[in-house]
Amino acid sequence: MAKKTKKKSILNILILAFNILCAIALLIVYISSRLNPDSFRWFSVLHLFYPYLLTINIIFVIFWIFKHPKYTILSLATILIGWNSLSRFVQIRKNITPDADAIKILSYNVQVFGLYNQQNGKWKLGIEKRDSIMSLLHEQNADIMCFQEYYHNKPNTNFETTNKIEENTSAKYKYMYLPITNNEHGFGLATFSKYPIIHQGSINFDNSNSNCATFADIKIGNDTIRVYNTHLQSLHFADEDYSMAKRATAITNIGNEEVQEGFIKLLRKIKDGNIVRASQAKILKEHMNQSPYKVIVCGDFNDTPWSYTYHVIGAHLNDAFVKSGRGINNTMNINPSLSFRIDYILHDKSLKSQQFTTLDYVASDHLPIFTYISLH
């Protein structure tokens, strides 16, 4: 009996020690979002582990309730300290009917409408994918639409896009901003609006040729708002990277050296992307700080809500998901092992967001998001 009691005591000590480590790790994740990846490079990848560390600490709270209630305070306090982080992960609230004068804003990385669509090992124009997206846009009938990885092609070609939006949406979008140098075709960002765009421009990032941001000053009645559309540094993951992520998150592969080495390479790629995005976020934020109007930021940040990128851009802004969303919000549509919220609609604190929604619509490697914004 004494031996069993001793073994049980040692096991409890080991469990408690592991609990302490997980609680400390979660606290470090909270801190890492404030650390510039350029100076704290490896710390910048820790935010990816937030959902897992949160889950483990919740399990510890439940475990200690039945085992030793006094120990629940360890993980419970740690979770509560990061309440703001938790609110960016999950929301429990009712859908609220939008105000009558609220405008609907949609943001969507359309993955060039399926222009490069591979089927059976061969490249084929994704006409069906493009038309599926067009049907979605028609159904949603948003007042303002911000697209990332947009592909523009001139009319009467084998892959029309811009004129298809004009033809297939229930309301004609008279105002568009397409910062594409080639009038015939091009890739990038696009902003469509039912309301007049009275001024617009682009924000180029020194460290990227393919990522940038745009702004459009949109007049709505007697008000003018500035809508930013942005696409920050991509992860540039290949199929093998997603495959490695899936293998690395499987418990059975914890001791596999090949998987460990592959996982380190994956984290190194993420670390390098974090550094680039941190610089881009600062450039974008500096521009936003000079805005003469209230701002709304839409786009694909390619980073989580616990990242330095989000911390910089989201400072002094409200997150539409936090204010009016519900459930656990993921916007990546690639691999369950890398399922995070990386697409956002942020807005000035004097504006009110309602009914933030992520559509479970599989036509791109991202999911479309929308919210209603009340200006008063």
C-alpha positions as CSV (number, residue, x, y, z in Angstrom):
1,M,0.0,0.0,0.0
2,A,2.8,2.4,0.9
3,K,4.6,1.7,-2.4
4,K,1.4,2.5,-4.4
5,T,0.9,5.7,-2.4
6,K,4.4,6.8,-3.1
7,K,4.1,6.0,-6.8
8,K,0.9,7.9,-6.9
9,S,2.5,10.9,-5.2
10,I,5.4,10.9,-7.6
11,L,3.0,10.7,-10.6
12,N,1.1,13.7,-9.2
13,I,4.3,15.7,-8.8
14,L,5.3,14.9,-12.4
15,I,1.9,15.9,-13.7
16,L,2.0,19.2,-11.7
17,A,5.5,19.9,-13.0
18,F,4.3,19.4,-16.6
19,N,1.3,21.7,-15.8
20,I,3.7,24.4,-14.6
21,L,5.8,24.1,-17.8
22,C,2.6,24.4,-20.0
23,A,1.4,27.4,-18.0
24,I,4.8,29.1,-18.4
25,A,4.8,28.3,-22.1
26,L,1.4,29.9,-22.5
27,L,2.6,33.0,-20.7
28,I,5.6,33.2,-23.0
29,V,3.2,33.1,-26.0
30,Y,1.4,36.1,-24.6
31,I,4.6,38.0,-24.4
32,S,5.9,36.9,-27.8
33,S,3.3,38.9,-29.6
34,R,4.9,42.1,-28.3
35,L,8.4,41.1,-29.4
36,N,9.7,42.2,-32.8
37,P,10.6,39.1,-34.9
38,D,13.6,41.0,-36.2
39,S,15.2,41.0,-32.8
40,F,13.5,37.9,-31.2
41,R,13.4,35.6,-34.2
42,W,12.6,32.2,-32.7
43,F,10.2,33.7,-30.2
44,S,8.1,34.9,-33.2
45,V,6.9,31.3,-34.0
46,L,5.5,30.7,-30.6
47,H,2.1,32.2,-31.3
48,L,1.4,29.2,-33.6
49,F,1.2,27.0,-30.5
50,Y,-1.4,29.1,-28.7
51,P,-4.4,26.9,-29.5
52,Y,-2.6,23.8,-28.4
53,L,-1.2,25.2,-25.2
54,L,-4.6,26.7,-24.4
55,T,-6.3,23.3,-24.8
56,I,-3.7,21.6,-22.6
57,N,-4.2,24.1,-19.9
58,I,-8.0,23.7,-20.1
59,I,-7.5,20.0,-19.7
60,F,-5.4,20.6,-16.6
61,V,-8.1,22.8,-15.1
62,I,-10.6,20.0,-15.6
63,F,-8.2,17.3,-14.3
64,W,-7.3,19.1,-11.1
65,I,-11.0,19.9,-10.3
66,F,-11.5,16.2,-9.7
67,K,-8.0,15.4,-8.4
68,H,-6.7,18.4,-6.3
69,P,-9.0,21.5,-6.7
70,K,-6.4,23.8,-5.3
71,Y,-4.1,23.2,-8.3
72,T,-6.7,24.4,-10.8
73,I,-5.7,28.0,-10.0
74,L,-2.4,27.5,-11.9
75,S,-3.8,27.0,-15.4
76,L,-7.0,28.9,-14.7
77,A,-5.1,32.0,-13.7
78,T,-2.9,31.7,-16.7
79,I,-5.8,31.4,-19.1
80,L,-7.5,34.5,-17.5
81,I,-4.4,36.5,-17.7
82,G,-4.6,36.1,-21.5
83,W,-8.3,36.8,-21.7
84,N,-7.7,39.1,-24.7
85,S,-5.9,36.3,-26.5
86,L,-8.8,33.9,-25.8
87,S,-11.3,36.4,-27.2
88,R,-9.5,36.4,-30.5
89,F,-9.7,32.6,-30.6
90,V,-13.3,32.0,-29.6
91,Q,-16.5,34.0,-29.3
92,I,-19.9,33.0,-27.8
93,R,-22.6,35.4,-28.7
94,K,-25.9,35.7,-30.6
95,N,-26.2,36.9,-34.1
96,I,-27.5,40.5,-34.1
97,T,-29.6,41.9,-36.8
98,P,-27.5,44.6,-38.5
99,D,-28.6,48.2,-38.3
100,A,-30.6,49.4,-41.3
101,D,-27.9,51.8,-42.3
102,A,-25.0,49.4,-41.8
103,I,-22.8,48.6,-44.8
104,K,-21.7,45.1,-45.7
105,I,-18.0,44.6,-46.2
106,L,-16.6,41.4,-47.6
107,S,-12.9,40.3,-47.7
108,Y,-11.7,37.3,-49.7
109,N,-8.4,35.9,-50.9
110,V,-9.7,34.4,-54.2
111,Q,-6.5,32.6,-55.2
112,V,-6.6,34.1,-58.7
113,F,-10.1,32.6,-59.2
114,G,-8.5,29.2,-60.0
115,L,-6.5,30.5,-62.9
116,Y,-3.8,27.9,-62.1
117,N,-6.0,24.9,-61.4
118,Q,-4.3,21.5,-61.4
119,Q,-6.4,18.5,-62.2
120,N,-4.9,15.0,-62.6
121,G,-1.4,16.4,-62.8
122,K,-2.3,18.9,-65.6
123,W,-2.9,22.6,-65.4
124,K,-6.4,23.6,-66.5
125,L,-8.2,26.9,-66.3
126,G,-10.5,26.9,-63.3
127,I,-13.6,28.1,-65.0
128,E,-15.9,26.2,-62.5
129,K,-14.0,27.7,-59.5
130,R,-14.2,31.2,-60.9
131,D,-17.9,30.9,-61.7
132,S,-18.5,29.4,-58.2
133,I,-16.9,32.5,-56.6
134,M,-19.0,34.7,-58.9
135,S,-22.2,33.0,-57.6
136,L,-21.1,33.6,-54.0
137,L,-20.5,37.3,-54.7
138,H,-23.9,37.6,-56.3
139,E,-25.5,35.9,-53.3
140,Q,-23.7,38.0,-50.7
141,N,-24.3,41.3,-52.5
142,A,-21.8,43.2,-50.3
143,D,-21.5,47.0,-50.4
144,I,-17.7,46.9,-50.4
145,M,-15.5,44.0,-51.5
146,C,-11.8,43.6,-51.0
147,F,-10.0,40.9,-52.8
148,Q,-6.5,39.5,-52.4
149,E,-4.7,37.4,-55.0
150,Y,-7.0,39.0,-57.5
151,Y,-6.6,38.3,-61.2
152,H,-7.8,40.9,-63.7
153,N,-8.3,40.1,-67.4
154,K,-9.7,42.2,-70.1
155,P,-13.2,41.3,-71.6
156,N,-13.6,38.8,-74.4
157,T,-10.7,36.6,-73.2
158,N,-10.7,32.9,-72.1
159,F,-10.7,33.8,-68.4
160,E,-12.7,37.0,-67.8
161,T,-12.9,38.2,-64.2
162,T,-13.6,41.9,-63.6
163,N,-16.4,42.2,-66.1
164,K,-17.8,38.9,-64.8
165,I,-18.2,40.5,-61.4
166,E,-20.0,43.4,-63.0
167,E,-22.3,41.0,-64.9
168,N,-23.0,38.5,-62.2
169,T,-23.5,40.6,-59.1
170,S,-27.0,41.8,-58.3
171,A,-25.8,45.4,-57.8
172,K,-23.4,47.0,-60.3
173,Y,-20.2,48.1,-58.7
174,K,-19.6,51.4,-60.4
175,Y,-16.4,52.1,-58.4
176,M,-13.3,50.0,-58.5
177,Y,-9.7,50.3,-57.6
178,L,-7.4,47.9,-59.5
179,P,-3.8,49.0,-59.0
180,I,-2.6,46.8,-61.9
181,T,-0.1,48.4,-64.3
182,N,-1.1,46.3,-67.3
183,N,-4.6,47.2,-68.4
184,E,-5.1,43.9,-70.1
185,H,-4.3,41.5,-67.2
186,G,-2.5,41.4,-63.9
187,F,-2.4,40.1,-60.4
188,G,-2.8,41.9,-57.1
189,L,-5.4,43.6,-54.9
190,A,-8.8,44.9,-56.0
191,T,-11.5,46.9,-54.2
192,F,-15.1,47.2,-55.4
193,S,-17.6,49.6,-54.0
194,K,-21.2,50.6,-54.6
195,Y,-20.2,54.0,-53.1
196,P,-18.0,56.6,-54.7
197,I,-14.2,56.2,-54.4
198,I,-13.0,59.8,-54.2
199,H,-9.3,59.0,-53.7
200,Q,-7.1,55.9,-53.8
201,G,-3.5,54.8,-53.7
202,S,-1.0,52.0,-53.2
203,I,1.5,51.3,-50.4
204,N,4.5,49.3,-51.6
205,F,6.6,47.2,-49.3
206,D,10.3,47.4,-49.9
207,N,10.9,43.8,-49.1
208,S,8.4,42.3,-51.5
209,N,7.5,42.4,-55.2
210,S,4.2,40.5,-54.8
211,N,2.7,41.8,-51.6
212,C,1.4,45.3,-50.9
213,A,-1.5,47.3,-49.6
214,T,-4.0,49.7,-51.1
215,F,-6.4,52.3,-49.7
216,A,-9.6,53.7,-51.0
217,D,-11.4,56.8,-49.6
218,I,-15.1,56.0,-49.9
219,K,-17.8,58.5,-49.5
220,I,-21.0,57.1,-47.9
221,G,-23.6,59.8,-47.5
222,N,-22.1,62.6,-45.5
223,D,-19.3,60.4,-44.2
224,T,-16.0,59.3,-45.8
225,I,-14.1,56.2,-44.6
226,R,-10.7,54.9,-45.7
227,V,-10.7,51.2,-46.5
228,Y,-7.3,49.4,-46.6
229,N,-6.9,46.2,-48.5
230,T,-3.7,44.3,-47.8
231,H,-1.9,41.1,-48.5
232,L,1.1,40.6,-46.4
233,Q,4.1,38.2,-47.0
234,S,2.9,34.8,-48.0
235,L,4.0,31.6,-46.3
236,H,5.0,30.1,-49.6
237,F,4.3,26.6,-48.3
238,A,4.6,23.7,-50.8
239,D,2.6,20.5,-50.6
240,E,5.4,18.8,-48.7
241,D,5.3,21.6,-46.0
242,Y,1.7,20.9,-45.3
243,S,2.4,17.2,-45.3
244,M,5.2,17.7,-42.8
245,A,2.9,19.8,-40.6
246,K,0.4,17.0,-40.5
247,R,3.1,14.4,-39.6
248,A,4.6,16.7,-37.0
249,T,1.3,17.2,-35.2
250,A,0.7,13.4,-34.9
251,I,1.6,12.1,-31.5
252,T,3.0,8.9,-33.0
253,N,5.8,10.9,-34.7
254,I,7.1,12.7,-31.6
255,G,10.4,10.7,-31.5
256,N,10.9,10.5,-35.3
257,E,14.2,12.3,-36.2
258,E,13.2,12.9,-39.8
259,V,9.9,14.5,-38.7
260,Q,11.8,16.6,-36.1
261,E,14.2,17.9,-38.7
262,G,11.4,18.6,-41.1
263,F,9.5,20.5,-38.5
264,I,12.5,22.7,-37.6
265,K,12.8,23.6,-41.3
266,L,9.1,24.4,-41.4
267,L,9.5,26.7,-38.3
268,R,12.5,28.3,-39.9
269,K,10.4,29.2,-43.0
270,I,7.7,30.6,-40.7
271,K,10.3,32.6,-38.8
272,D,11.7,34.2,-41.9
273,G,8.1,35.1,-43.0
274,N,7.4,36.7,-39.6
275,I,10.4,39.0,-40.0
276,V,9.2,40.2,-43.4
277,R,5.6,40.7,-42.3
278,A,6.7,42.7,-39.2
279,S,8.4,45.2,-41.4
280,Q,5.3,45.4,-43.7
281,A,3.0,45.8,-40.8
282,K,4.9,48.8,-39.5
283,I,4.8,50.5,-43.0
284,L,1.1,49.9,-43.2
285,K,0.4,51.1,-39.7
286,E,2.4,54.3,-40.2
287,H,0.3,55.1,-43.3
288,M,-2.9,54.3,-41.3
289,N,-1.8,56.7,-38.6
290,Q,-1.8,59.5,-41.1
291,S,-5.3,58.8,-42.4
292,P,-7.7,61.8,-42.3
293,Y,-10.6,59.5,-42.1
294,K,-11.8,56.6,-39.9
295,V,-10.2,53.4,-41.2
296,I,-11.3,49.9,-42.0
297,V,-8.6,47.3,-42.7
298,C,-9.4,44.2,-44.7
299,G,-7.0,41.5,-45.9
300,D,-4.9,38.4,-45.7
301,F,-2.3,39.0,-43.0
302,N,-0.8,35.5,-43.3
303,D,-0.5,35.6,-39.5
304,T,-2.4,34.6,-36.4
305,P,-4.3,36.9,-34.0
306,W,-1.5,36.3,-31.4
307,S,1.3,37.4,-33.7
308,Y,3.4,40.5,-33.7
309,T,2.0,41.5,-37.1
310,Y,-1.6,41.5,-35.7
311,H,-0.4,43.4,-32.6
312,V,1.1,46.2,-34.7
313,I,-1.8,46.6,-37.2
314,G,-4.5,46.0,-34.7
315,A,-3.3,48.5,-32.2
316,H,-6.2,51.0,-31.4
317,L,-8.5,49.2,-33.7
318,N,-11.4,46.7,-33.1
319,D,-11.4,43.2,-34.5
320,A,-14.8,42.5,-36.2
321,F,-14.6,38.9,-35.1
322,V,-14.0,39.8,-31.5
323,K,-16.8,42.3,-31.5
324,S,-19.5,40.5,-33.5
325,G,-18.3,37.0,-34.4
326,R,-19.0,33.6,-32.8
327,G,-17.4,30.2,-32.5
328,I,-13.8,29.3,-33.3
329,N,-12.8,31.2,-36.4
330,N,-10.4,29.7,-38.9
331,T,-10.0,31.1,-42.4
332,M,-7.4,28.8,-43.9
333,N,-8.7,26.2,-46.2
334,I,-5.6,24.1,-46.8
335,N,-4.8,21.6,-44.1
336,P,-6.4,20.9,-40.7
337,S,-2.9,20.8,-39.1
338,L,-2.4,24.5,-40.1
339,S,-5.9,25.8,-39.6
340,F,-5.7,29.4,-38.2
341,R,-7.5,32.7,-38.6
342,I,-5.2,34.8,-40.9
343,D,-7.9,36.9,-42.7
344,Y,-9.3,40.0,-40.9
345,I,-11.6,42.9,-40.9
346,L,-10.4,45.5,-38.4
347,H,-12.0,48.9,-37.9
348,D,-11.8,52.2,-36.1
349,K,-13.1,51.9,-32.5
350,S,-15.8,54.6,-33.2
351,L,-17.4,52.3,-35.8
352,K,-19.6,49.3,-34.8
353,S,-19.3,45.9,-36.4
354,Q,-22.2,43.5,-36.5
355,Q,-22.7,39.8,-37.5
356,F,-19.1,39.0,-38.5
357,T,-19.3,35.7,-40.5
358,T,-16.8,33.3,-42.0
359,L,-18.4,31.5,-44.9
360,D,-17.8,27.8,-45.1
361,Y,-17.4,28.1,-48.9
362,V,-14.6,26.0,-50.5
363,A,-13.5,27.7,-53.7
364,S,-10.1,29.0,-52.6
365,D,-7.3,28.2,-50.1
366,H,-9.0,30.9,-47.9
367,L,-12.5,31.3,-46.7
368,P,-14.4,34.5,-47.4
369,I,-15.3,36.7,-44.4
370,F,-17.8,39.6,-44.1
371,T,-19.3,41.9,-41.5
372,Y,-21.7,44.8,-41.3
373,I,-20.3,48.2,-40.2
374,S,-22.4,50.9,-38.8
375,L,-20.8,54.3,-39.1
376,H,-22.6,55.9,-36.2
